[in-house]
Amino acid sequence: MTDLTVENLEIWASGQGVNFVSDEAEAGYRARAGRIADVIQLKVPDRVPVVPSFGMFPYLDNGLTCEEALFDYDKADRAAMKTLRDFEPDMFIGSGYAFPGPMFEALGYRQLRWPGREIPAHYIYQFVEREYVSADELYHGYLDDPSDFMLRVYLPRTCQALGPLARMRPFAESFGYYLTMAGSYAYFGRPEVQAALQALMKAGEESLKWVGTIVKQAQTIMSLGFPTFWGASSAAPYDLVGDWLRGTTGVMMDMFEHPEELLAVMDRLVPLAVRLATEHGGRGGNPIVGFMLHKGADGFMSPDQFRTFYWPQLKAVMLGLIERGLVPMLLFEGEYTSRLETIADIPKGRCIYWFEKVDWARAKAVLGDRVCLRGGVPPSLLFSGRPDQVRDRVRELIDTVGHGGGYIVDCGIWFDEARRENVRAMVDFSKSYGVYD
C-alpha cells in the first residue's frame, strides 16, 4: 500500500480537524473510522463494521413522504439525524440520497421523475433512461469538443429549460479579433436564451441551499462521533456513456457497430472520471470514493466484452484514484460471480467491493486477500422478513465472509421501505455477534 493511502486513512481515522461535541464523541469517531480503515487494509478490527445503506428509509421511517424529503431540505435533515441517533452505524450517508428536487425542477430535468409531480408523493424518484444522443453525434461531436457537446447537445435535450442553448454559436467561434466578438454575443440578448440563463441561476441558488445543508449536516454527523459515508463519487466510463448518453440498448449496440469509437470515447472519459473524485474528494477527510456500477453485470455483456469494454477503463480510473491515496468503493449492481477473477486484478488493500448479488463463499475465496468485501443482506429480507431471519443471515455472512477481517455488513443495495425491526436486528446483531476474539 502506498504511504499516501495509509496516511490518508490514518488522518481520516484520527478525526483531525473535527470539532467533536465531547470526548466520548471523539472516542466513538476514532473507533468507528479506525474499524473501517482496518477492514480496507484487510486487518482484523475489534468487530465487523455495520454500515446500513439507508436510501429513503430515514424519511419514510420518520413519517415523511419522498416528496417532502426531496423538496424540504430541513425536514430531510431532521429525519436523517434522527435515524443516525437511533441506529448509530459505523458510517452514515446523511441526507445525501435525498437530492435537491427544486434544483432539477428549475431545469426541467427529463432524466428523473419526481414524487408528487410525475409519480405519487410516497414513491422514490425514478430514472428515465433514453437514447439522448445518436452514435454519430457522440462519436464525432464529443471527441471533437466535449465541452461544446455537453453545452449545446446534451444539456438542451435533458433539461427542458435549457433547450434554447442548442441554437447557440459554439464558444470556440466566439472569441478572437473584436470584429468576430461584436456579433457573437447577440444570441444572449434573445428572450428565450435569457430565460435559460435565468433557469441556470435558479438551479444554482437551489444547489447552494442544498449543498449548504449537506455540508453543515456532515460536520454535525462527524462532531457526534460518526464518519461520513464517502468523500466523493465517480463512475465507470462505460456507464457514463450508457446511463447518460446512449442508453442501455444504444451502448450495447455500439460494442458491435462502433467498437473503436466507443473505446476512444471511454478513454477520453477516464481522466474526467478521476477528476470527478479528486477535485471534490476528501470531504471531511474521507478518502473513500463511491462508484455505482450499473451495466457490467452478468447478462449485460459477455466475459470477453467485460474484459474489453468495461473493466480496463474502470480499472484505469481506480488506479488513478489509488495513486492519489483515495479508496475506490465499488457497488457492483446485479450478479457478478462470473467476474470475480477479472476484478481481482487490483492492488491489495486499496478498495471496497460492495456486491448486490454474488456467491459470497466464492467471493471470499477469490477476493478475500485483495479487497474489503461489503454487503450480503438481501433488501427483500429487510422488506418482508422477520428479525430472526435477518439475524440468521448476518450470522451466516460473518461466519463465511467476516473471518479474518476485510468485511462490512450491509445490504447489497440501497433500501427504502424496510421494516424498522429488521434494520434494528441487522445493526444490533452485527455489533454483538461480529466481535473478534
Long-range contacts (C-beta under 8 A, 24 or more apart in sequence): 1-41, 1-347, 1-348, 1-349, 1-350, 2-322, 2-323, 2-325, 4-324, 4-325, 5-287, 5-322, 5-325, 5-326, 5-327, 5-350, 6-41, 7-325, 8-282, 8-285, 8-287, 8-325, 8-326, 8-327, 9-37, 9-40, 9-41, 9-287, 9-327, 10-37, 11-285, 12-37, 12-227, 12-284, 12-285, 12-286, 12-287, 13-37, 15-222, 16-285, 17-285, 18-219, 18-222, 18-223, 18-284, 18-285, 19-219, 19-223, 20-222, 20-223, 20-225, 21-223, 21-224, 21-225, 24-225, 25-223, 25-224, 25-225, 26-225, 27-225, 28-225, 28-226, 29-222, 29-225, 29-226, 29-227, 32-90, 32-91, 32-225, 32-226, 32-227, 33-227, 35-90, 36-90, 36-91, 36-227, 36-408, 38-405, 39-372, 39-405, 39-406, 39-407, 39-408, 40-327, 40-349, 40-350, 40-351, 40-352, 40-372, 41-349, 42-348, 42-349, 42-369, 42-371, 42-372, 42-405, 42-406, 43-405, 43-406, 44-404, 44-405, 44-436, 45-405, 45-436, 46-435, 46-436, 47-430, 47-431, 47-434, 47-435, 47-436, 48-398, 48-402, 48-407, 48-408, 48-409, 48-430, 48-434, 48-436, 49-90, 49-91, 49-408, 49-409, 50-89, 50-90, 50-408, 50-409, 50-410, 50-426, 50-427, 50-430, 50-431, 50-434, 51-89, 51-90, 51-91, 51-229, 51-374, 51-408, 51-409, 51-410, 52-87, 52-89, 52-410, 52-411, 52-415, 52-423, 52-426, 52-427, 53-93, 53-410, 53-411, 53-413, 53-414, 53-415, 54-83, 54-92, 54-93, 54-97, 54-414, 54-415, 55-97, 55-124, 55-414, 55-415, 55-416, 56-97, 56-98, 56-124, 56-414, 56-416, 56-417, 57-83, 57-415, 57-416, 57-417, 57-418, 57-423, 58-82, 58-83, 58-95, 59-98, 60-122, 60-416, 60-417, 61-420, 65-115, 65-116, 65-121, 65-122, 66-115, 66-116, 66-121, 66-122, 66-123, 66-124, 66-125, 67-101, 67-114, 67-115, 67-116, 67-117, 67-121, 67-122, 68-121, 69-95, 69-98, 70-98, 70-99, 70-100, 70-101, 70-114, 70-115, 70-125, 71-101, 71-102, 71-116, 73-98, 73-100, 73-209, 73-210, 73-213, 74-213, 76-213, 77-213, 77-217, 80-217, 81-217, 81-220, 81-221, 84-221, 84-224, 84-226, 85-224, 87-423, 87-424, 87-427, 88-226, 88-427, 89-226, 89-427, 90-226, 90-227, 90-408, 91-226, 91-227, 91-228, 91-229, 92-221, 92-226, 92-227, 92-228, 92-229, 93-228, 93-229, 93-230, 94-214, 94-217, 94-218, 94-221, 94-228, 94-229, 95-213, 95-214, 95-217, 96-214, 96-229, 97-414, 99-125, 99-210, 100-206, 100-207, 100-209, 100-210, 101-125, 102-206, 103-203, 103-206, 103-207, 103-210, 104-203, 106-161, 106-199, 106-202, 106-203, 106-206, 107-159, 107-160, 107-161, 107-162, 107-199, 107-200, 107-203, 108-159, 108-160, 108-161, 108-162, 108-199, 109-158, 109-159, 109-160, 110-157, 110-158, 110-159, 110-160, 111-158, 111-244, 124-416, 129-243, 129-247, 129-248, 130-247, 131-246, 131-247, 131-249, 131-250, 132-157, 132-158, 132-244, 132-245, 132-246, 132-247, 133-157, 133-245, 133-246, 135-246, 135-250, 135-253, 135-254, 135-257, 135-258, 135-261, 138-241, 138-245, 138-246, 138-261, 138-265, 139-258, 139-261, 139-262, 139-264, 139-265, 142-265, 142-268, 143-261, 143-264, 143-265, 143-268, 145-170, 145-172, 146-268, 147-171, 148-172, 154-244, 154-245, 158-244, 159-199, 161-195, 161-196, 161-199, 162-196, 162-199, 162-200, 163-196, 164-190, 164-192, 164-193, 164-195, 164-196, 165-193, 165-196, 168-193, 215-283, 218-283, 218-284, 219-284, 222-284, 227-284, 227-286, 228-283, 228-284, 228-286, 229-286, 229-288, 229-290, 230-286, 230-288, 230-289, 230-290, 230-329, 231-281, 231-282, 231-283, 231-284, 231-285, 231-286, 231-287, 231-288, 231-289, 231-326, 232-276, 232-277, 232-278, 232-280, 232-281, 232-282, 232-283, 232-288, 232-289, 232-290, 232-326, 233-276, 233-277, 233-289, 233-290, 233-291, 233-292, 234-273, 234-274, 234-276, 234-277, 234-289, 234-290, 234-291, 234-317, 234-321, 234-328, 235-273, 235-276, 235-291, 235-292, 236-273, 236-291, 236-293, 236-295, 236-296, 236-310, 236-313, 236-314, 236-317, 237-265, 237-266, 237-267, 237-269, 237-270, 237-273, 237-313, 237-314, 237-317, 238-266, 238-295, 238-296, 238-309, 238-310, 238-313, 238-314, 239-292, 239-293, 239-294, 239-295, 239-296, 240-266, 240-269, 240-272, 240-273, 241-265, 241-266, 241-269, 242-294, 242-295, 243-294, 243-295, 248-295, 248-300, 251-295, 252-300, 252-301, 255-301, 255-305, 255-309, 259-309, 262-309, 263-308, 263-309, 266-309, 266-313, 267-313, 269-313, 270-313, 270-316, 270-317, 270-320, 271-320, 273-317, 273-320, 274-317, 274-320, 274-321, 277-321, 277-326, 278-320, 278-321, 278-324, 278-326, 281-321, 281-324, 281-326, 282-326, 287-325, 287-326, 287-327, 288-326, 288-327, 288-329, 288-352, 289-321, 289-326, 289-327, 289-328, 289-329, 290-329, 290-331, 291-328, 291-329, 291-330, 291-331, 292-331, 292-333, 293-330, 293-331, 293-332, 293-333, 294-333, 296-332, 296-334, 296-336, 296-339, 297-332, 297-333, 297-334, 297-335, 297-336, 297-339, 298-334, 298-335, 298-336, 298-337, 298-338, 298-339, 299-334, 299-335, 300-334, 303-338, 303-339, 303-342, 306-339, 306-342, 307-342, 311-339, 311-342, 311-343, 315-345, 315-346, 318-346, 318-351, 319-347, 322-347, 322-350, 322-351, 327-351, 327-352, 328-352, 329-354, 329-374, 330-354, 331-356, 331-413, 332-356, 332-358, 333-413, 337-362, 337-363, 340-366, 340-367, 341-366, 343-367, 344-370, 344-371, 346-370, 346-371, 352-408, 354-408, 354-410, 354-412, 355-412, 356-412, 356-413, 357-412, 360-397, 360-400, 360-401, 361-400, 361-401, 363-401, 364-400, 364-401, 368-401, 368-404, 368-406, 371-406, 372-406, 372-407, 372-408, 373-401, 373-406, 373-407, 373-408, 374-407, 374-408, 374-410, 375-408, 375-410, 375-411, 375-412, 376-401, 376-409, 376-410, 376-412, 377-409, 377-410, 377-411, 377-412, 377-426, 378-411, 378-412, 379-411, 379-412, 379-413, 379-414, 379-415, 379-418, 381-422, 382-411, 382-415, 382-418, 382-419, 382-422, 382-423, 382-426, 383-415, 383-417, 383-418, 383-419, 383-422, 384-419, 385-419, 385-422, 386-422, 387-421, 387-422, 387-424, 387-425, 388-425, 390-422, 390-425, 390-426, 390-429, 391-425, 391-429, 391-433, 394-425, 394-426, 394-429, 394-430, 394-433, 394-434, 395-429, 395-433, 398-430, 398-433, 398-434, 402-434, 405-436, 409-434
